[in-house]
Amino acid sequence: MFRADPLANPEPLIKRVYAYVAYRVGDGPDAEDLTSETFERALRYKKSYDSTKGEPIAWLIGIARRCIEGRPQSLELSAEHLEAADHGELEDDAVRRIEVSGAMARLETRDRELIALRYGADLTARQIAELQGAKTNAIEVALHRALGRLRTHLEDDSPPVRKSQAGR
């Protein structure tokens, strides 16, 4: 077994793991805690990393998935975040993140996982396939369908455009 230091360049790995976790549980303290827990476990079990089985990011995402699965389901987007958006207290980009989080929460677990792996962890379809023991083509198709369902949820949740707004 070949053992390289999977944490030799931690900064980009931390960003990718955090982005993956944030896609799964939302931005903020919960995502920070889960990212920290992931790297704590990675440091503890660093000697078990085998570079012949995949890249460090795939190994870390596997650890992050187990950390998320071990947490209670209360890590979903809280109602107070949604209420704040309704009162117009947030910037447009923050409102959009909340809309996306709400639409993500309506997806099936597999769809959320695929989108989080692709866009949160920035893994390619090939890397996701290796991580999940699937074929690349099957992952590409499943990801395409998951994004279609996410788009549908976002369109369903969008308020109708008023005529006064349409001319802007």
DANORDA-V275358 format. One record per run of one state. SS is the DSSP state (2 for helix, 1 for strand, 0 for the rest). FROM is the first residue (numbers start at 0). TO is the last residue. Records with the same first field share a line. If there is no record, write none. Layout:
BEGIN
SS: FROM-TO / FROM-TO
END
This chain:
BEGIN
0: 0-8 / 25-27 / 44-44 / 48-49 / 53-54 / 69-71 / 75-77 / 86-90 / 105-107 / 120-123 / 132-134 / 157-161 / 166-167
2: 9-24 / 28-43 / 45-47 / 50-52 / 55-68 / 72-74 / 78-85 / 91-104 / 108-119 / 124-131 / 135-156 / 162-165
END
